[in-house]
Amino acid sequence: MTGRERVQAVLAGQVPDSVPRALYDVAIDTYNDTTIELFREKTGKHPRDCFRHDIQGVRLARREMEKGFWGHVWQATGDPDELRRRLRPWVKNPDDPARLRAQVRDAHGRGRAALAVGLVSDFETPFGRRGREQFFLDLGMEEPWLPVFIDALAEAAAQDARAAAGAGADLFGIGDDLGSQRGLLIHPDQWRRLFKPALARIVAATKEPDTGTRFFLHTDGLVTEVVPDFIEVGVDVLNPIQPEVMDPAQVKRDYGRALKFLGAISVQYNLPFGAPEDVAREVRERMDTIGAGGGYIMTPSHMLNADIPWENIKAFFEAADRYGTYERTA
């Protein structure tokens, strides 16, 4: 099977010949400079051109506005109608469909599934635009303009979703970190009231063109409390299943009938600080638990940082080769 066929089998609820796998960096097409330097030093190649990657990221275009745009937006927060008017030009997706299709063709030509990560999300984007501290104050006050702002973010992300699906991406998703390592960042009832409808809208837009594109949600931290809500709105693939705070085996038992999973290899412990045999042991454990019977795309739970040694990167792929077949776990 090709990498794309493996990923498509997982998405269809079938068991591939071996677990689909990739570096998370390649899957989302985002890299730390230190990672690129390490791969150049060790192989002379870019990370996407080393080892077997079954999934490859597709980049959407950023929305660029004139200098001071966001300052003008916040001047209108006291007037929801004016805020809506000022945000309207930012919401429009700027992508060239031909550019996106070319990226998808490149991934498919390499035998890989194409994953497009949207650059706007309903919960996390305000951290960068409003500022984390100020946005939590806004949430605490439940400012009257919040629904207008969240609605604009949801529509921007929905436009990205339609563009990615129209280009033939196998997966479209957003990064929307809702949790810390101790629990959700806001009360689940507030998330359900303000943000769950926005997530539902983005998921629906992903599937609206009916091209077979599935929805991928990245949310760090301990988010078990709202996983049933993710399922309810139609999330197909959940990432990263952060093993430091979520038990991948339990997540598979509880939600494996409704969700597929991507990630679950620790970037906090074994990859940076363990020996190669520790990495191999974790890969085998994931195959025996969250990977059992399919439904799993194996990647590190996040991007590679400078503290992860080359020997452990190699060990991840070698262990995936050794333990990643389903004949072994049958």
N, C-alpha and C positions, 0 to 999 in steps of 0.2 A: 504494500500500500504506500501511496505518497503521504507526506505529512498532512496535506489538506484532506485526503481521504480519511486519515486517522481522526482528525479533528471533527470532520463531518459525521463520522460514525459515532463519536462521543455525543455530539449534539443531537443525533437522531435516536439516542438511547441504545445504540448497538455497541458491541465490544470489538475494538480494532485488533490488529495483529500485535501491537505493542502500545504502551501508553504514549500519547502525544507528549512532546516535551520541548522546552526552549528555555533560554535565559529570559527572564521577565523583561530585561532591557530590550531584547530583540522583539519580543511580543508586542511592546508598546512603542518601539522605535525611539527610545530615549536613553541616553547614556551619560554617565559621569565621565569627565575627561580622563580621570585616572584609569577607568576601565578600558577606554580606547587605547591609551598609552600602554597598558599592560599587555593587551592582545597584540599590539604592533610589535612590542619587544619580544614576546614569546613566539609569535607565529608570522609576523609581517603582514597580518591581515586585520580587517575590521571584524568585530565580534560576530556580525551576522554571517560572515563567510567562514566561520570555524564551527566545527561540531555539527550535529544534526539538530536543526530547529524546524519544528513542524508548524510554527505559526510566526507571522511577521507583521510588524506594525505598519500602519498607513497613517500618514500625517495630514490632518486637516489644516486649513489656512487659519491664521490668527485674525481676529477682528482688530484692526488698527484704527484708532480714532485720533483726531487732532489733539495736540497738547492741551491739557487742562480740561478735557472732556468730562472726566469723572468729577472734577471739582464743580463743573456746571450742573452735573446730574444731582449732586448732593445739595446744591442750592435749592433744588426743587422738591426736596423730600417732604416739605410741609404741604405740598400740593400734589396729591396723587395723579391728577389729570395731567399736570405739567411734567411730572416725572415720567409718565407713560409716553408723552410726546417726545421728550428728550432721549429716551432709551430706544425709540423705534428704529432709528438708523443703525444703531449698534447691533440690534437683534438679527438683521439680515445676514444670511450666510454668504461669505465672500468667495467661496471656492469656485474654481474652474472645474467643471465636471470632467473635462478631458484629462486634467492633471490627476484627479483622483483615480479615474479609471486606469491611467497608466501605472500608478502605484499598485493597484490591485492586480493588474496583469503581471507586473514584475513579481509579486508574491506568488501568484498562481503559477507563473513560469518556473519558479524555483521549487514547485511542488508543495508550497506552504499555504496554509489558510491566511487570510488577510484580516487583521483586527484594527479597526479605527477607533481611537480614543478621542472623544469630544473634548474640546478645550474650554467648555463652559459646563458647570454643574449647578444645580439649584441650591446646594448647601455650602459647598467648599469655595466656589468662586467669590462669594462676598468677603471671605477672609483676605483675599488679595486686593479687592476693590475698596471695601469699606474699612478693612483692618480687623483682625481677629477680636481684639478687645472691644472695639466699638460695636462690632456686629453682635457680640454677645450682650452688650448693653441694649442694643436695639431689640434683640429677642426678649430680654428680660422685661422691657417696657411694652413689648408687642406693639411697636409703632404702627400707626394706621396705614402708612405707605408700604409696609412690608409685603402684603399680598401683591401689590403692583410690581414691586421689584422682583419677587420670586416668580411671578407670572412671566416677566420679561426674560429672566434667566431660563425658565423652562422652555419658552418658545425658541430662544436662541439655540439651546441644546437640541430641541426637536428638529430645527432646520438642519443642524449638523447631522442628526440621525438620518434624515431623509436623503441628504447628500451622500452619506456613506453607503446606505442601502442601495440607492440608485446606481452607485458606482460598482456594486457587486461585492462589497465587503462581506465576509462570512460572519463577522461579529462587529457590533458597534457598542461602545460603552462609555461610561463616565467615571471619573475618579471623584468620590464624594465621601471623604473620611468623616464618618459619623461617630467614631468611637476613640476613646483612649484605651490604654491597657487595663483600665479599671472599670470601664463601662461606657455608656453613651454620653456624648457631650451635652446633650439637652434631654429633658424629660421625654420619654417615648410618646406621651400623649401630645406634646407640643409638636414633635416631629410629624406625627400622624396628621395633625390638624393643618400644619403649614406646608409641609414638604412632601408628604406622601402623594397628594394629588399631582404635584409637579413631576415626581418620578414616574407616576403612572402615565402621564402625558408624553414623557420622553420615550418610555418603553413602547407605547402605542405608535409613536411616530416612526420608530425603528422598523416596525413590522407593517406599517401602512403601505409601503410600495409593494409588499408581497413578493420580495425577491429571495426570501429564505434567510435573511439576515437575522441573527439572534442577538439578544441583549446581554451585555456583560457589565456587572457592577463591581467596581473596586471600592472597598471601604475598609480601612485599617481598623484595628482595635477590636474590643470585645463588643460585638453587635448582635449576639444571639437573640436578644430580646425582640428585635424587629425583623429577624429572618422570615417569620411567617408573613409579615407585611410585604417583604420583597417578593415572595412567592405569589401573593395575592395580586400584585400589580403586573406580574408577568416576567420578572427577571429570570433569565435562563441560566446564566453562569455567574457564580459568586467567587470573588477574589478579595483578599489573599488567603483567607482561612489562616489567620496569623497564629502559628502553633504555640507561641509563647502564652497566648491568652484564650485560645479556642482549641478544643480537643478535636483534631480532624476526624478521628474514628467516631466520636459521638455525633459530630455534625453530619457525617455520612449516614449513620443509623437514623438520625432524626429527620433528615431532609433529603436523603439521596434519591427518593422517588420523584421529587419535584424539581431538584436543582442539579446542575453539573458544577464542578469545582475546578478552580485554576489556582495554583500556588502551593502553599502548605510546607515548603521546605524553608527552614529557619535561616534568616539572614542575621539573626542576633546572637546565635550560639554556635551551632555546628559548622556552618560555612566559614565564619570568621575565626573561630577559636578552637574548633575541633581538629582532630587529625583526619586524613582521608578516610580511614576506616569508620570514623564517626559519621561522616557524610554518607558513606555507603550504607551504614546501618539505618540511617534516617530514611534514605530512599527506599530501602527494602520494607521498612515499617509502613511507609505511606502506601506502597503497592499492596501490602497485606491488609490495609484498613480502608482509607478513603479511596484508594484505587481499585479495590476488589470489585470485580464484575463490571468494570468500566465507569463511565461518568466522571473521569478525572483527566485534566491536562496538567502535567507536572512541570512546575517552574519554581525557582526561588520565590519567596513571598514578596520580594521587592527587588529593586535594582541592586547591582553589585557595588559595594563601597570599597574604598582603598584598603580596608582591613581584611578583605577576603583574599587569601593567597591563591596563586595559580594552581598549586597542587590540589586544592579543594574544588576548584572549578572543574578541573579534569576529572576528579573523583566523582563529581555529580553526574557527568555524562557517561563515564565508564560504568557507574552503578546503574544508571538508567538502561544502558545496553544489557547489563547482566541480569537485572531483576525486573525489567520493565515489560516482559512478555506475559501474556495472559495464560499461556500453556502452563507456566510455572505455578500460577495462582488458582488454576482450575480445580 
